[in-house]
Amino acid sequence: MQNHQPPSQRRRTLLKAAALAPAALALPGIQTAQAQGAPLKVRMGYIGDFHGASMIAVANKLDLWKKHNLVPDIKVFTNGPIQIQALGTGDLDFGYIGPGALWLPITGKAKVIAINVVGFSDRVIGQPGIKSIQDLKGKTVAVPEGTSGDMLVRLALQKAGMKLDDIKRVTMDPSTIVTAFISGQVDGAGIWYPHVGTIRQRVPNLNELFSNKDALPKNSFPSAFVMRPELDAASGQALHDAVLRVIKEANDWRALNVAQAVDLTAALMNAPRANLEAESKLAQYYSSAELAKLTEDGTVNSWLNGMNEMFKSFGRVPEMVDAQKYYMGARYVAAK
């Protein structure tokens, strides 16, 4: 029978059902990772922004690592590409990347195991007086190499009919960009919240020249959790599935408790709550049940294919790659 609930009511129903899932796992006859023997060690990375750090903060608060028989070694990174490097050297098992680093899984450097959010937190910003992307011609623009900020600058230039050579592109890590922009050493930057909020506190008249939303509806910008490819084997299955259970449970709690997740993340990062609260509003959140449905109906693949097309137009990737080769969607759907 067709479901005639309004979309908002159906969404609340899905989220409530997801929130009940932890209780279901404790019922007799339902196997959890705790029943699978010795605890599994996992090395997990994340980025110090709300959308990545909140999942770690929630998992810590709810003690999901212990619940799913994991002993975590958690490390914070400044961006996604550095985590992909750590996966490649075997120093990290799982990580979190923004949309700008998805070109690395596309080229085989990692496996995507779960979508986090579809975000709108990336910005191209300009100093006061720079009011358009065209105004950046000949100017110095800072980006963290291979990240969402780098991606958005390239996309903004493309949409403005400009080339990368039209600007003086310099690469810096995010914290250095904050300092350089505040001190006036650069004219523009490709960066994301909460860094934009930090800069705005010192440069209140900065201009936001381009955002993720300016690329809608053609492009969607999912962030994702990734895994080193070597774990895509029978020997890595138990660890993979346990981490997925943590991700899915933390995701569902966050979707129902965003304000509390902001508090937990501020405490984890020792960061201003206001900046993280602003960032928390710049995303579309989905329950794990919704993400499973979006995986099965091909929506997630369409998001990833859109990113692939964009990266190909930038010259970041040489060709289109079937998303099923790097997004382990079937495993995500099956994880309970």
C-alpha positions as CSV (number, residue, x, y, z in Angstrom):
1,M,0.0,0.0,0.0
2,Q,1.3,3.4,-0.9
3,N,2.6,5.6,2.0
4,H,0.7,8.9,2.1
5,Q,2.5,10.4,5.1
6,P,3.9,13.9,4.4
7,P,7.7,13.8,3.7
8,S,8.5,15.5,7.0
9,Q,6.4,12.9,9.0
10,R,8.0,10.0,7.1
11,R,11.4,11.4,7.9
12,R,10.6,11.7,11.7
13,T,9.3,8.1,11.6
14,L,12.6,6.9,10.0
15,L,14.7,8.7,12.6
16,K,12.6,7.4,15.5
17,A,12.9,3.9,14.2
18,A,16.7,4.3,13.8
19,A,16.9,5.6,17.4
20,L,15.3,2.4,18.6
21,A,17.8,0.3,16.9
22,P,20.4,0.2,19.8
23,A,17.7,-1.3,22.1
24,A,17.0,-3.9,19.5
25,L,20.6,-4.9,19.4
26,A,20.4,-5.9,23.1
27,L,17.5,-8.3,22.6
28,P,18.2,-12.1,23.0
29,G,19.1,-13.7,19.7
30,I,20.5,-10.5,18.2
31,Q,24.3,-10.9,17.7
32,T,26.5,-7.9,18.4
33,A,30.3,-7.5,18.0
34,Q,30.6,-8.1,21.8
35,A,29.8,-11.8,21.2
36,Q,32.6,-12.1,18.6
37,G,35.6,-12.7,20.8
38,A,38.6,-10.5,21.7
39,P,38.2,-6.7,21.1
40,L,39.4,-5.4,17.8
41,K,41.9,-2.6,17.6
42,V,41.0,0.2,15.1
43,R,42.9,3.3,14.1
44,M,40.4,6.0,13.2
45,G,41.0,9.4,11.7
46,Y,38.8,12.5,11.5
47,I,38.9,16.2,10.5
48,G,38.5,18.9,13.2
49,D,35.2,20.2,11.9
50,F,31.7,19.6,13.1
51,H,30.5,17.1,10.5
52,G,33.5,14.8,11.0
53,A,34.3,15.4,14.7
54,S,30.7,15.1,15.8
55,M,30.6,11.4,14.9
56,I,33.7,10.7,17.0
57,A,32.3,12.8,19.9
58,V,29.0,11.0,19.9
59,A,30.6,7.6,19.6
60,N,32.8,8.5,22.6
61,K,29.9,9.8,24.7
62,L,27.7,6.7,24.0
63,D,30.7,4.4,24.4
64,L,29.9,2.8,21.1
65,W,33.4,1.6,20.6
66,K,33.1,-0.7,23.6
67,K,29.6,-1.7,22.7
68,H,30.8,-3.0,19.3
69,N,33.9,-4.6,20.7
70,L,36.4,-2.1,19.4
71,V,39.5,-0.5,21.0
72,P,40.0,2.8,19.1
73,D,43.1,4.8,18.5
74,I,41.6,8.1,17.3
75,K,43.6,10.8,15.6
76,V,42.7,14.2,14.3
77,F,43.9,15.5,10.9
78,T,43.7,18.8,9.2
79,N,42.2,17.5,6.0
80,G,41.2,14.4,4.1
81,P,44.1,13.9,1.7
82,I,46.5,13.5,4.6
83,Q,44.3,10.7,6.0
84,I,44.3,9.0,2.6
85,Q,48.1,9.1,2.7
86,A,48.0,7.5,6.2
87,L,45.7,4.8,4.9
88,G,48.2,4.1,2.1
89,T,51.2,3.8,4.4
90,G,49.2,1.5,6.7
91,D,49.2,4.0,9.6
92,L,45.4,4.4,9.7
93,D,42.6,1.9,9.1
94,F,39.6,4.3,8.6
95,G,39.2,8.0,8.1
96,Y,36.8,10.8,7.3
97,I,37.0,13.0,4.2
98,G,35.1,16.0,2.8
99,P,33.8,16.0,-0.8
100,G,36.9,17.7,-2.1
101,A,39.0,14.6,-1.4
102,L,36.7,12.1,-3.1
103,W,38.9,12.0,-6.1
104,L,41.3,9.9,-4.1
105,P,38.9,6.9,-3.6
106,I,37.8,7.4,-7.2
107,T,41.5,6.8,-8.2
108,G,41.7,3.7,-6.0
109,K,43.5,5.1,-3.0
110,A,40.7,4.2,-0.5
111,K,37.3,2.6,-0.2
112,V,34.2,4.6,0.7
113,I,32.3,2.7,3.4
114,A,29.6,5.2,4.4
115,I,28.2,8.6,3.5
116,N,28.2,11.1,6.3
117,V,26.2,14.2,5.2
118,V,25.6,16.3,2.1
119,G,27.3,19.5,3.1
120,F,27.2,23.2,2.3
121,S,30.0,24.4,4.5
122,D,32.7,25.2,1.9
123,R,33.3,28.7,0.7
124,V,35.4,30.8,-1.6
125,I,36.0,34.0,0.4
126,G,37.6,37.4,-0.6
127,Q,38.9,40.3,1.3
128,P,36.7,43.3,1.8
129,G,36.5,45.0,-1.6
130,I,36.7,41.8,-3.6
131,K,33.1,41.2,-4.4
132,S,33.1,38.5,-7.1
133,I,35.1,35.6,-8.4
134,Q,36.1,37.8,-11.4
135,D,37.7,40.2,-8.9
136,L,40.1,37.5,-8.0
137,K,41.8,37.6,-11.4
138,G,45.6,38.1,-10.8
139,K,45.1,37.8,-7.0
140,T,46.6,35.4,-4.5
141,V,44.2,32.7,-3.5
142,A,45.1,30.2,-0.8
143,V,43.7,26.6,-0.7
144,P,44.5,23.4,1.1
145,E,45.8,21.1,-1.6
146,G,43.3,18.5,-2.9
147,T,40.5,19.4,-0.4
148,S,37.0,20.8,-0.6
149,G,38.4,24.3,-0.6
150,D,40.6,23.6,-3.6
151,M,37.6,21.9,-5.3
152,L,35.3,24.9,-4.8
153,V,37.8,27.4,-6.1
154,R,38.2,25.4,-9.3
155,L,34.5,25.0,-9.7
156,A,33.9,28.7,-9.0
157,L,36.4,29.7,-11.6
158,Q,34.9,27.3,-14.1
159,K,31.5,28.7,-13.6
160,A,32.8,32.2,-14.0
161,G,34.5,31.3,-17.3
162,M,37.9,31.6,-15.8
163,K,41.0,29.3,-15.7
164,L,43.1,28.3,-12.7
165,D,46.0,30.3,-14.3
166,D,43.9,33.4,-13.9
167,I,44.7,33.5,-10.2
168,K,47.9,33.0,-8.1
169,R,47.0,29.8,-6.4
170,V,49.0,29.0,-3.3
171,T,48.6,25.9,-1.1
172,M,48.6,26.0,2.7
173,D,47.1,24.0,5.5
174,P,43.8,25.3,6.9
175,S,45.2,26.9,10.0
176,T,47.8,28.8,8.0
177,I,45.1,30.0,5.6
178,V,43.2,31.5,8.6
179,T,46.3,33.4,9.7
180,A,47.2,34.5,6.2
181,F,43.8,35.8,5.4
182,I,43.4,37.7,8.7
183,S,46.8,39.3,8.2
184,G,46.0,40.2,4.6
185,Q,48.7,38.1,3.1
186,V,46.2,36.5,0.6
187,D,43.4,38.1,-1.3
188,G,41.1,35.1,-1.3
189,A,40.8,31.5,-0.1
190,G,39.0,28.3,-0.6
191,I,38.1,27.1,2.9
192,W,35.3,25.7,5.0
193,Y,33.4,26.3,8.2
194,P,34.2,26.5,11.1
195,H,37.4,28.2,9.7
196,V,35.3,30.8,7.9
197,G,33.6,31.7,11.1
198,T,37.0,32.1,12.8
199,I,38.2,34.4,10.1
200,R,35.0,36.4,10.1
201,Q,35.5,37.2,13.8
202,R,38.7,39.1,12.8
203,V,37.6,40.2,9.3
204,P,33.9,40.9,9.6
205,N,33.6,42.5,6.2
206,L,35.0,39.5,4.2
207,N,32.9,38.5,1.3
208,E,31.6,35.0,0.6
209,L,32.0,34.7,-3.1
210,F,30.9,31.2,-3.8
211,S,29.5,28.2,-1.8
212,N,28.4,24.6,-2.4
213,K,24.8,25.8,-2.8
214,D,25.8,27.9,-5.8
215,A,26.6,24.6,-7.6
216,L,23.1,23.0,-7.0
217,P,21.2,21.2,-8.4
218,K,23.9,19.8,-10.8
219,N,26.3,18.9,-8.0
220,S,25.8,17.5,-4.5
221,F,28.7,17.4,-2.1
222,P,28.8,14.3,0.2
223,S,31.4,13.8,2.9
224,A,32.3,10.2,3.6
225,F,34.0,7.6,5.8
226,V,36.8,5.7,4.1
227,M,38.8,2.6,4.7
228,R,42.2,1.4,3.5
229,P,41.7,-1.0,0.5
230,E,43.6,-3.9,2.2
231,L,40.7,-4.3,4.6
232,D,38.4,-5.2,1.8
233,A,39.1,-8.9,2.4
234,A,37.7,-11.7,4.5
235,S,40.3,-10.9,7.2
236,G,39.0,-7.3,7.5
237,Q,35.3,-8.1,7.4
238,A,34.7,-8.2,11.2
239,L,36.5,-4.9,11.8
240,H,34.7,-3.2,8.8
241,D,31.3,-4.3,10.0
242,A,32.0,-3.2,13.6
243,V,33.1,0.2,12.5
244,L,30.0,0.5,10.3
245,R,27.8,-0.3,13.4
246,V,29.5,2.5,15.3
247,I,29.1,4.9,12.4
248,K,25.4,4.1,11.8
249,E,24.4,4.3,15.5
250,A,26.3,7.6,16.0
251,N,24.8,9.0,12.9
252,D,21.2,8.3,14.0
253,W,21.8,9.7,17.4
254,R,23.3,12.9,15.9
255,A,20.4,13.3,13.5
256,L,18.0,13.4,16.4
257,N,20.2,15.5,18.8
258,V,22.1,18.0,16.7
259,A,22.3,20.6,19.5
260,Q,23.7,18.1,21.9
261,A,26.1,16.9,19.3
262,V,27.4,20.5,19.0
263,D,28.1,20.6,22.7
264,L,29.9,17.2,22.6
265,T,32.0,18.3,19.6
266,A,32.9,21.7,21.1
267,A,34.2,19.8,24.2
268,L,36.1,17.3,22.1
269,M,37.8,19.9,20.0
270,N,38.0,22.6,22.7
271,A,36.5,24.9,20.1
272,P,34.0,27.8,20.3
273,R,30.5,26.4,20.3
274,A,29.1,29.2,18.2
275,N,31.3,28.4,15.2
276,L,30.4,24.7,15.3
277,E,26.7,25.5,15.7
278,A,26.9,27.6,12.6
279,E,28.6,24.8,10.7
280,S,26.0,22.3,12.0
281,K,23.3,24.1,10.1
282,L,25.2,23.8,6.8
283,A,24.3,20.2,5.9
284,Q,21.5,17.8,5.0
285,Y,21.4,15.0,7.6
286,Y,20.0,11.6,6.8
287,S,19.2,8.6,9.1
288,S,21.1,5.4,8.4
289,A,17.9,3.9,7.1
290,E,17.5,6.8,4.6
291,L,21.2,6.4,3.5
292,A,20.6,2.7,3.0
293,K,17.5,3.5,0.8
294,L,19.5,6.2,-1.1
295,T,22.2,3.6,-1.7
296,E,19.8,1.0,-3.0
297,D,17.9,3.3,-5.3
298,G,21.2,4.7,-6.9
299,T,21.0,8.2,-5.4
300,V,24.4,7.9,-3.7
301,N,26.0,6.6,-6.8
302,S,24.6,9.6,-8.7
303,W,26.2,11.9,-6.1
304,L,29.5,10.2,-6.6
305,N,29.2,10.1,-10.3
306,G,28.6,13.9,-10.3
307,M,31.8,14.4,-8.2
308,N,33.7,12.1,-10.7
309,E,32.5,14.2,-13.6
310,M,33.5,17.4,-11.9
311,F,37.0,16.1,-10.9
312,K,37.5,14.9,-14.5
313,S,36.7,18.3,-15.8
314,F,39.4,19.7,-13.4
315,G,41.9,17.1,-14.6
316,R,42.0,15.5,-11.1
317,V,40.9,12.1,-12.4
318,P,41.5,10.8,-16.0
319,E,38.2,9.0,-16.5
320,M,34.8,8.1,-15.2
321,V,34.8,5.2,-12.7
322,D,31.8,3.0,-11.7
323,A,31.0,4.1,-8.1
324,Q,30.4,0.5,-7.1
325,K,34.2,-0.1,-7.5
326,Y,35.0,2.2,-4.6
327,Y,31.7,2.7,-2.6
328,M,30.9,-0.4,-0.6
329,G,27.2,0.4,-0.5
330,A,26.0,-3.2,-0.2
331,R,28.1,-3.7,2.9
332,Y,26.7,-0.5,4.4
333,V,23.1,-1.6,3.8
334,A,23.7,-5.1,5.2
335,A,25.5,-3.9,8.5
336,K,23.1,-4.2,11.4
